């Protein structure tokens, strides 16, 4: 599972449940980090990419976290390492 | 124990706070601003079982005491009692969405840890039940150490119990240890509390997921959004017409009534030419504003607006903004003032500033009367394609011109004066909800009232002042009243400046009062032609459009339209920008760049039209 463990959230296929293993907060602005944490997008969270935008880069991403859906950009997702889990 | 005097609703965005606030206080609400900031302060009266009344405020939704937006900053400072001129509420009413418990408990713990008298309203328990969630509120009460009351604001369930709990809320000991736990620790605790309180859980938000499948569909989603926007604008322009016509007829009848019941005098003229024609020409736009706000409020209350922001994010990112800017910019089509105020939810300060600066480029409803009069007078009403008229096409072109200009300006600003890291886009996509008609009505009434108050004060003042400036000093025998007046002399001076871009004296004259509100340009053209025509019955009878068509050349009319795409003049916009940006620097900058662009583009339009021989 070494390859999967290296995967970042922006590469996670739609509908694949995963757990956020680690977040490189240094890649994010402080306010963005605060907001993501407040919305529950943090290490340990179980997430699932629900939707992606249509235009170039398929940005932004709609992420299911717990009972919420949170929109974020691919740039944020790139800072998060995820490991796929069984649905 | 003394009864509390004030209470505040606190909670995450989308916890149903506003609906609960409306249910508790009814339609009698006071909307003002918090001192020094333009964050709206909504307050109402809540009568306790003992007969005492408390002032209940609805604080802006917040995810934590660590503020990341101006909205959240206000919530933090009010709760902590740090906002000057605003004492800390006696009781904090924490509003939690029962269907999103583990998320909302994070902020709730933070507030409860402060040790202030608190009550929890476990709101929207019916929706949670619909999603298959059954919550033991007593277990929750045990875990949190404060009273928990299950409520359904929209069905008025649990309101009496909540009010009783507010009355009984007493002093609590603050736990100094709790105040120092980290966000992550709080989240773990929240999950544990929620797991213990949730009795059973079956199917999960099915409807919600189904709707998102449609609205966030890669290509159906944007298609639905644009179809919806088309319907909105269609409704605003076509749907408002009968109401606007009725209002206009009413004002006309009132004018005739004043004319016939008062003897001819300057005072009567002031009432008819000044007050009724001036203020009346603005009030006519009430139906359009109400219709546009209706759609915006429905989109917001139903949860669709966040999806629209999601869909638009990529396009906005192209010019250095984010999907969050879409909501303020859409509101700006009604009026830039609520639009600029809606930027408060934008976290990134540079993003927010850029959005404020381009908001006036969205064609607000105040420009519509100007466009309508000029287009009707100068653009022939002939079909270009079946069902598409030239006049409508020109109008659409002006809107598109404004949007394109706004995007280009944003692009330039983000690379110069508001340069910074690429802005992010992080927002919660709330659950879909059926908007409650009562809540919509209250919100619509508040918007309409703000607009009418503006018409009754600032626009009223300006029209009266203009009328006086146009009528004094009185013209001598055989002299034109407008030429003799103070306003006419000022305009003659200004005409030198605007002559190179094809503007005449009348336009210069209309631009000064239009500083108060853009639509006044039309009423002041009407007023000055009415005063200029004097007692000449034949002249008086001519409609404004006919007079303009006779007086102005086509290049002048087109230049006038181009000027109004940028239309820098609107004192209210400048004032609200000053308040939102805390100083004169940015409103000054806004004024300068809009004037420069208006001058350049009006000039370009004029000389191109002349060169083409139009």
Interface residues (C-beta under 8 A of the other chain):
Chain A: X28 X29 X31 X32 X34 X35 X36 X37 X38 X39 X40 X42 X43 X44 X50 X51 X52 X53 X54 X55 X56 X57 X59 X60 X62 X66 X67 X68 X69 X70 X71 X72 X73 X75 X76
Chain B: X63 X64 X66 X68 X99 X100 X102 X103 X106 X107 X183 X184 X187 X204 X205 X209 X212 X216 X218 X219 X221 X222 X306 X309 X310 X311 X313 X314 X315 X317 X323 X347 X348 X421 X422 X424 X425 X426 X427 X428 X429
